[in-house]
Structures are given as C-alpha cells and as structure tokens.
C-alpha cells in the first residue's frame, strides 16, 4: 500500500541521514560546551582552539570544522556533516589531547562531568 511504501521510504531516508544527524549533534555539543559547559570543558575548549590555531600555522593541522563547512573547501565541494566531523576530529585530536593534559592539573574535576570528546 501507499502508507507502507511511504514508511519504507522514510525509514530508508532516516537510516541514510542518521550519521549526519549524529555528527551535527556532536558538533553542536562541542560548540556549546565551549561557552556554557563546565569550567573544565570551557578551559579545555579554549586551550584546544589556541593549540589548534598554532598547529595550523606550523602545518600540524588541516582546516577546522567551520572552515570545512564555510571556507574555501566548501565552495569546491559540499561535504556531509559526518565527513566534516570525521575530518575535523582527525585533524584536531592531538590538540584536544594536549589541551586536556595541560588543563587537567589546574582544574578541579567536577563531580560527574566528563570532558566532551
């Protein structure tokens, strides 16, 4: 029937788009945690941004997620959010790890709060 066919089409669409929905959720979570997250998350986020910017200047990092979405690469190729998130995470993983290492000793761990990945 038409209803069953429509349900199948919607289920297929949802399955296809779910990785992009998940990536967009992670991206929004990361952005929000840098402004309204715990003290630890805000400090790690700021330190990560600084280290990442330095890394870009010396060639350790590629474009960040904003540059992938809105910068010059995006004018050449429209990327799915899942691809943008994977590339940005791969490119910035070292900066996040180093930021956690530097900030952790200077910030008391807040009960039940984990640093967003």
Beta strands, then each sheet from edge to edge (+ up, - down):
end
